[in-house]
Amino acid sequence: MKAVIYARYSCDHQREESIEGQLRECKEYAEKNNITIIGSYFDRAMSAKTDNRPQFQQMIKDNSKQLFDAVIVWELDRFARNRYDSAHYKAQLRKNGVKVVSATEVISEGAEGIILESVLEGFAEYYSAELSEKVIRGMTENALKCQYNGGLIPIGYTVNENKHYQIDELTAPFVAQAFQMYVDGKQIKEIVNFLNDYNVKSSYKKNVTKTTVSAMLQNRKYIGEYKYRDVVVQGGVPAIVSEDVFQMAQDRLERNRRAPASYKSDDRYILTTKLLCAECGSPMVGESARGRHDKQY
């Protein structure tokens, strides 16, 4: 019998050593059962709740070449933690005579093995769902205390030892200035250049981009609003920008979203965003074209 090994670890504090341990036990199982290992597939920091795993999908694709007879996993939950995905992909494998084998769980080939495998898969899905609920419950408790729940820290803030947001005295003034510049009519590109000139870094510790500034201008944390899922606490974060300035920035963002570009065919139309249809309120649009003799109209 020829087989491949499928190993996986999720992103919940597991490391490369987890893959090595799974490989070792799968190889030991293969040796004891006279199975020849012809290859391995690894997915690192990938949850088995989804089938969107590159190496997993490659293994399923390679299965059609009929190069192997079995897929060895450390435990069945490495293959899938979703009963639908488990049944669906095992059925695909079975079409080519390939079965999924657990190196550490003793499952017989008879009818009782079907029941045991279903129970193990059900427990894997239950464990995954329960873990997700516990994580959300813990993060909700943090949110009720307005504590940092992970992820990127917006420019202008730091997080103290108690996991509360604090104003970063070095970068917060630049955030306030960026909002004021936008309200005063500056383009986002000008704000990007301003922040980069002063070496203000994005949350990724890289130079600021248009995307960075656009996200900044819409981030309600800057007016002191803390939000996690359904938990919203006004004043849960120290405010950097006044609500009036923030709202003026939102109004301008909305106008720009509805308006066409100020430039079209390299011509500037000075009434763009200012000249509106009296009937429907939509912005008027300038058009330009060149004729046969390259004359511009």
C-alpha positions in Angstrom: 0.0 0.0 0.0 1.2 3.5 -0.9 0.1 6.5 1.2 0.7 10.2 1.7 0.7 12.0 5.0 -1.5 15.1 5.6 -0.5 17.2 8.6 -1.9 20.5 9.8 -1.8 22.9 12.7 -4.1 25.8 13.3 -3.1 29.3 14.4 -4.0 28.9 18.0 -0.5 29.0 19.5 0.8 25.9 17.7 4.2 25.9 16.0 6.3 24.0 13.5 7.1 21.3 16.1 3.4 20.3 15.8 3.9 19.3 12.2 7.1 17.4 13.0 5.3 15.4 15.8 2.5 14.5 13.5 4.9 13.4 10.8 6.9 11.2 13.2 3.8 9.3 14.5 2.3 8.9 11.0 5.6 7.5 9.7 5.8 5.1 12.7 2.2 3.9 11.9 3.2 3.4 8.2 6.2 1.4 9.2 4.3 -0.9 11.5 1.7 -1.6 8.9 4.0 -2.0 5.9 2.8 1.1 4.2 5.1 3.1 1.8 5.0 6.8 2.2 5.4 8.5 -1.1 4.8 12.2 -0.1 3.5 14.6 2.5 1.2 17.7 2.5 1.4 20.3 5.2 -0.9 23.3 6.0 0.5 25.7 8.5 -1.7 28.0 10.6 -4.8 26.8 8.9 -8.1 25.9 10.6 -9.8 22.6 9.7 -13.2 24.3 10.0 -12.8 25.4 6.4 -11.6 23.5 3.3 -9.8 26.6 2.0 -6.4 25.0 2.7 -3.9 25.1 -0.2 -2.1 21.8 0.5 -5.3 20.0 1.4 -6.8 21.0 -1.9 -3.6 20.0 -3.7 -3.9 16.6 -2.1 -7.5 16.2 -3.2 -6.5 17.2 -6.7 -3.5 14.8 -6.8 -5.8 12.0 -5.6 -7.3 11.9 -9.2 -3.9 10.7 -10.5 -4.3 7.5 -8.5 -0.8 7.6 -7.1 -1.6 6.6 -3.6 -4.0 4.3 -1.7 -4.4 6.1 1.6 -4.1 9.4 3.4 -2.6 9.1 6.8 -3.4 11.7 9.4 -2.3 12.0 13.0 -6.0 12.3 14.1 -9.1 12.6 12.1 -9.6 16.2 13.2 -6.4 17.1 11.1 -8.4 16.1 8.0 -11.5 18.2 8.9 -13.5 19.6 11.8 -16.6 20.0 9.8 -18.7 16.9 9.2 -19.9 18.0 5.8 -16.4 18.6 4.5 -15.2 15.4 6.0 -17.9 13.3 4.3 -17.6 15.2 1.0 -13.8 14.9 0.6 -13.7 11.3 1.9 -16.3 10.5 -0.8 -14.0 12.1 -3.4 -11.1 10.0 -2.2 -13.1 6.8 -2.1 -14.0 7.2 -5.8 -10.3 6.5 -6.5 -10.0 3.8 -3.9 -8.3 6.1 -1.4 -9.1 5.9 2.3 -8.3 8.2 5.2 -6.4 6.5 8.1 -5.8 7.8 11.6 -2.4 7.0 13.0 -3.4 7.3 16.6 -7.1 6.4 16.7 -8.0 2.7 16.5 -10.9 2.4 14.1 -12.0 -1.0 12.8 -12.9 -1.8 9.3 -16.4 -3.2 10.2 -19.8 -1.5 10.7 -18.8 -0.4 14.2 -15.9 1.5 12.7 -18.3 3.7 10.8 -20.1 4.6 14.1 -16.8 5.3 15.9 -15.5 7.5 13.0 -18.7 9.5 13.0 -18.5 10.0 16.8 -14.9 11.1 16.5 -15.8 13.6 13.7 -18.8 14.9 15.8 -16.5 15.4 18.8 -14.0 17.3 16.6 -16.7 19.6 15.3 -18.1 20.1 18.8 -14.7 20.9 20.2 -14.1 23.5 17.4 -17.5 25.1 18.0 -17.0 25.1 21.8 -13.6 26.6 21.5 -14.9 29.4 19.2 -17.7 30.2 21.7 -15.2 30.4 24.6 -12.9 32.7 22.6 -15.8 35.0 21.7 -17.1 34.9 25.3 -13.6 35.9 26.6 -13.3 38.7 24.0 -16.7 40.0 24.8 -15.8 40.2 28.5 -12.7 42.2 27.4 -14.9 44.4 25.3 -17.2 45.2 28.2 -14.1 46.5 30.0 -13.0 48.4 26.8 -9.8 46.3 26.6 -7.7 45.6 23.6 -8.9 42.5 21.8 -6.0 41.9 19.5 -5.4 43.0 15.9 -3.8 46.2 14.6 -3.5 49.2 16.9 -4.6 52.4 15.0 -2.0 55.2 14.5 -2.2 57.5 17.5 -2.8 54.9 20.1 -0.8 52.5 22.3 -2.0 49.8 24.7 -1.0 49.8 28.3 -0.3 46.8 30.6 -4.0 46.6 31.5 -4.9 46.3 27.8 -6.5 49.7 27.6 -6.1 52.1 24.7 -3.9 55.1 25.5 -3.1 58.2 23.4 0.3 58.0 21.8 1.6 61.5 22.4 4.0 61.2 19.5 1.6 60.3 16.7 -1.8 61.4 17.9 -1.2 65.1 16.9 -0.5 63.9 13.3 -3.8 62.0 13.3 -5.7 65.2 14.4 -3.8 67.2 11.8 -4.7 64.7 9.0 -8.4 65.0 9.8 -8.2 68.8 9.8 -6.4 68.8 6.5 -9.1 66.6 4.9 -11.9 68.8 6.3 -10.0 71.9 5.0 -10.1 70.4 1.5 -6.8 68.7 1.1 -6.6 65.6 -1.0 -5.8 62.2 0.5 -2.6 62.1 -1.5 -1.4 65.3 0.2 -2.2 63.8 3.6 -0.2 60.7 2.7 2.8 62.8 1.8 2.4 64.9 4.9 2.4 61.8 7.2 5.3 60.2 5.3 7.4 63.4 5.4 7.1 63.2 9.2 7.9 59.5 9.3 4.6 58.5 10.7 4.2 54.7 10.2 1.1 52.7 9.5 -0.1 50.0 11.9 2.0 47.6 9.8 5.1 49.7 10.6 5.3 50.7 7.0 4.9 53.9 5.1 1.4 55.4 5.0 -0.7 54.8 1.9 -4.0 56.1 0.5 -5.6 53.0 2.0 -4.2 53.8 5.4 -5.5 57.4 5.3 -8.9 56.3 4.0 -9.3 53.8 6.8 -8.1 56.3 9.4 -10.7 58.9 8.3 -13.5 56.3 8.9 -12.2 54.8 12.2 -14.7 55.7 14.9 -12.1 55.0 17.6 -10.8 58.4 17.0 -13.9 59.9 18.5 -13.7 57.6 21.5 -16.0 54.8 20.3 -15.0 51.3 21.3 -16.7 48.5 19.3 -16.5 44.7 19.3 -19.2 42.7 17.6 -22.4 43.9 19.3 -20.6 45.7 22.1 -20.4 49.5 21.5 -19.1 51.8 24.3 -19.1 55.5 23.7 -16.1 57.0 25.5 -14.4 53.6 25.8 -11.3 54.9 24.0 -9.6 58.3 24.5 -10.7 60.6 21.7 -8.2 62.2 19.4 -10.7 64.0 17.1 -13.8 65.9 17.9 -17.2 64.6 16.8 -17.8 67.7 14.7 -14.5 67.3 12.7 -15.1 63.6 12.3 -18.6 64.2 10.9 -17.3 66.8 8.5 -14.8 64.3 7.3 -17.5 61.7 6.8 -19.7 64.2 4.9 -16.8 64.9 2.5 -16.0 61.2 2.1 -19.6 60.6 1.1 -19.7 63.5 -1.4 -16.5 62.1 -3.0 -18.0 58.6 -3.2 -21.0 59.9 -5.1 -19.0 62.3 -7.3 -17.2 61.4 -10.5 -13.4 62.0 -10.8 -12.3 65.6 -11.0 -10.2 64.6 -14.0 -11.2 62.9 -17.2 -9.1 62.6 -20.3 -6.5 64.8 -18.6 -8.9 67.7 -18.5 -10.0 69.4 -15.3 -13.6 70.3 -14.9 -13.8 72.9 -12.2 -17.5 72.4 -11.5 -17.2 68.7 -10.7 -18.8 67.9 -7.3 -20.3 71.5 -7.4 -22.7 71.4 -10.3 -25.7 69.1 -9.6 -28.8 68.1 -11.5 -31.8 70.1 -10.4 -34.1 67.1 -10.8 -32.3 64.2 -9.1 -29.4 65.8 -7.4 -26.7 63.7 -9.2 -23.4 65.4 -10.0 -23.0 66.7 -13.6 -20.2 65.0 -15.5 -17.7 66.6 -17.9 -16.9 64.8 -21.2 -14.0 65.3 -23.6 -13.1 63.6 -26.9 -10.8 64.2 -30.0 -12.0 64.3 -33.6 -10.6 62.9 -36.8 -8.0 65.7 -37.1 -7.0 65.4 -33.4 -9.0 68.4 -32.5 -10.3 68.3 -29.0 -14.0 68.8 -28.2 
